[in-house]
Amino acid sequence: MDSATELSLQALSFYFSEVEVSSTNVLLIHCPPGNYLEHLKGSNITVVTHNATHADAWKAHRETDYTLNPEQHSNYDLVLHFGTKFQFETRATLGVYSKHLSDNGTWFTIAQNRQGAQFAKKQLSALFGQVESISKSKCKILRSEKTEAYQGSLATDWALLDSYTVIKGTSYHTTPGIFSADKIDLGSKLLAEYLTDQSWYGTGADFGAGYGFLSQQVLSKRHKIRELHLYELDQRALRAAELNLPAPDITHFHWCDITKGISAPRPFHWILMNPPFHTGGDTDFELGLQFLEQAHKHLKPGGKLYLVANLHLPYESTLHSLFRMVKPIGERDGFKCFEATK
């Protein structure tokens, strides 16, 4: 679990140990299970998360009865929201789910100080008219109540952000909070220049597929692809990819944490990859290395990995230790690309 989430869990557990919480219907937004649940015993709990790691943690959590990602929501008297650094995502979440907060219900946003806490505080104040702020574990616990001061029309406007829209000048659908939601990533563009000159066949995969930009590059050419499997941590990005890809008969979408291992139908002929290197707000080189290891594991002998990464990331030694042949294929705008053969 990333450090930002761990700090948020610590802050929330501390707060609940100091303040009595009484609730019947509780909504948890992007919150993994934790010690704070001891203070919510007897409540009806609903969980909303787009993160596959958190979803897996909930599925392994046997001590609490809950509903995960329902299609319909009732009214809640308590909402707990783990905030992020993405401003449009914060507004969209407040807009959508504050409408499901009962009159006089309580809303908590827990956010890391350097990852959007101040912005979230301003938005809560604008929406609810007041906000109480408590600092703990490098986080802010922000508390508001839904009174007559609640700005319903503002919530309606913000809720409109929670939709799939097209990036200006492209045909790609995205939504706030996912990787490169407002523009095509420059590194992916660099790798795409090489991909569009290749021939594609057999069974391939896109690790950390996002909204499917790299996958679309290979599917847009004449090809003999049997299957293309997209693996992605963020369920919202995966849904965007379903909108963006032109070949639903051969594309398969997997909501999962690649670093924990994947389910693959057979060894892949090729894998595309623009691996993440952040967990929460922290740089984590190990993420990319785990992606490389999983790619090597699931490629067939002679299979190829096509990788783009930031110039400063030290992947070369791992690539050379895992793969029979490693070929640089592009470098520009702070990015580097490789073709590696198993």
Protein Blocks (a to p, Z undefined) as FASTA:
>chain_A
ZZklmmmmmmmmmmmmmpccddfbdcdehiacdfklmmmgoiacddddfbfklmmmmmmm
mkbccdehifbdcddfbdcddddfblklmmmmmmmmmmmpcehiacdddddfkgoplmmm
mmmmmmnopacdddeehiacddddddfklcfklmmmmmmmmccdddehiabdcdehiahk
lbccfklmmmmmmmmmpccehjdddehklnolmmmmmmmpccddfbdcdddfblmlmmmm
mmmpcblklgccddddfknopadfbdcfbdcddddfbehjbccfklmmmmmmmmmmmpce
hiacdddddfklcfklmmmmmpmbdcdfbdeehiacddddZZ
